[in-house]
Amino acid sequence: VGIHSANPVMLRHINWFQRSMQQLDVYVDTSQVPSNVPAFTLQDYLISSQPQVHNPECAVHLCDEPFQRDDDGQVVLSALLAQSVNQDEAVDLPQTKLEQQIADIWGQVLGRSVNDISRSFFEYGGHSINATQVVAALNNKLGLPVTVAQLFQYPTIRELAQNAQQQTGNQLSLTLDDCRKRADRFRIDAINPDTQSQIQLVFLPTALGLPNAYGQMVAGLTDFSCYAVSLPATASHSDPLQQAADEIAQLLQQQSLVGGQVVLIGWSMAGVLGYEILQQLSATNQELPRLIMMDSGFADGLHEITFDEDFQRLMFAVELGLTMDKYPDFNQLTDHNKKLQWLQQYLESIGIEVTVEMLVEWWGAYDKRLKNLLTYQASDELVEADITQIVAALHSHGREDLGWKDSNNIVTWKAVQADHQGIVKSQETVDCIRELLL
């Protein structure tokens, strides 16, 4: 019928009063599609061309055979449905536990039965928006370091499972639950101990005290030796930033993670923590590690919204795994306790088992660390070190210099097309880090 919001044939089949219950099924004669057009490009085009006031769920059926048409050139609907059924009957069922787990997650996100491991995510109705939800669930529930880019590269369950098994091996899990279990003390753990690389990446804990935010980023950097740093996650151990930096600096020296082949990586507050670590290590007269910060700034250079408690609660939820499509649901709650109750239910829905009491304790530690960060001031002259700041070009986090008084041009500035929350999961950020390392 033509995929366009003004097409009358399409519009008359839409019931405007059942928007949340409808699914739009789109059948594509792939013999008419150029071979160089990827499935996800076609899917995204079809999604973006739907009537925006309706915005139903969309399932795309890629048909191998040309459509049967009547004498007037119209598609024979009964033949089309039969063709689709016959194609769907030849399913390749999950053979392993991992394949079944991935199928279950796809089914939960897409709202339909998923049982063919050789069928593309995009054939099942997936697109770039719900791909982020699938990846988040794979990270949180299964601990698979999968990125959206890898889902596009390996779009079937069989391919995705095989790639994930090859990647993980003896790899440390960065799910929130596993990171929480390790957050009993200051510690540094090898993420991929089987990888031998001269370059060693050390991922610093965020204001939550955990390195779970880096799951997708690590997935794109596993050819380097990667390490995760954890802080005690409870309120009684919410150490001032300088004290936490001192503890971590000592661990880095004990594990010989110092020198120019070591790269500290920190998002938001973790970048400032990384700088304080450099400042403390500079007193030892050793060669300093490199530092890559992502959207990290000081109090006097940050936007005033950073000091807003509602915004801070949202950032707390984001670090725990809240996705952008759920921001409005979270923000509409005005009571802090209700926010935590809602967050506990949301986290449970994506495979993270926590209690409200745990969230209250985490929030206490998070809040203290933030307040400490907002009073932290660097010296007027920055430490002489290899420092890069990757900023989120789609998000004004504050002044252009983010409070860094860099009169000697110590810091190298890079920009990626992401917002503050997305920068740590962006493929462009991973590519930027790779360019800096190689």
C-alpha positions, 0 to 999 in steps of 0.5 A: 500500500505504500508506507506513508503517514498520508496513505489512505489505504494504510490509515483506514486500517488503523483504529485510533482508539487502540493504539497501545494494543495494535501491531502493524505488520509490514510484508516486504518482497525482498526480491525488490530490495537492493541487495546492499540495503541492510535489514536494520536500515530497511526496518528503521525506515519503515518505523520512521515512516509510520503515522506519528500520531499512532505509532503502533508496534511494527513487525516486518516480514521479509518474504523471499518469494515475490508476492502473488497478485491478481489480474488487477495487480493487487496483492492476494492477501490470502496467498501472502498470509499463507506464504508468511505462515509457511516461511514461519513454520520452518523454524530453527529452535534454540539448542543451548541454554544461552540461545533460549535465554536470549530468545526469552529476552527478545520475546519480552522486549518485542512482546511476541513469541521468539523461537527461531534462532536463525531469524533476524532481530529485525524480522521479528520487529526489532529496530534501533530503539528497542535494540537498546532495551534488548542490549540492556537486558542482555547486559543486566540479566545474562552479564553478556558484554553486548553492544547495540553495534554487535546486535546489528552485526550479529542479528540472529540469536545463533550469531549473537550467542556464538559471538557472546560465548567467544567474547566472554570466556573467563571474563568478569561479569559487570552486571549490577548484581555481580558488581554489587557482590564485589563492592565490599571493599576497595578492590581492582579485578581483572575483567579479561584475565586471558587477554595479554595486551601491553595496554591496560585499561582501568575502569574507575567507579562512578558515584554509585561506587561500582563499574557496572556502567561500562559493560557495553564499552568494555565489550568493544575493548576486550582486545586490551587488558581491562580492569574494574575498580570498586568502592565499598557501596554502602553509606558508612563507607562513602569516603571523600573523593581524596580518600577514595583516590588514595586507596585506589592509588595504593592498589594501582601501585601494588598491582603494578598498574602505573606508567604510560601503558596504563589508561584510567577511564572514568565517566562523569564523577569517575573522571574527576576521581581519576584526576585526583588519583593522578595528583596523588601518584605525582608525589611518588615520582613514578611515570603516571598513567594516562587518563581518559575522562568522559563528560567530567567536570568540577562544581564551578563549571557544571550546569546548575541542574547538576545541583538539583535533587530531582536530577540527581535522583534521575542520574542515580536511577540511570547508573542502576540501569534506567533507560531513556524511554522510562525517564518520564515515568520516573520523573513524574513521581514527586515523592522520593520514596515512591521513586525508589519503590518504582525503581525497585520494580523497574529493576526487577523487570530487567533482571536486577533483584534489589530491595527498597532498603538496598536502594535507600542505602545506595542512595545515601552513599551516592548522595554523599559522594555527589556532595563531596564532588560538588565541593572538590577543587583542583589546584590552579596548575593541573598535573603534567600528564596525558589527559583527554576529555571526551565531551558529549556534544548533544548535552550542555553539561556546563561551561565549555571548559567544565571547570578545568582551569587548563591555562597550560593546555594539558587536557586534550578535548574530543567530542562525540555525538552523544548526551551525558547518559549515552556517552558511556554506551556510545560506539563513537566513544569506543572508537574515539578511545581506540584512536587515542590508544593506537 
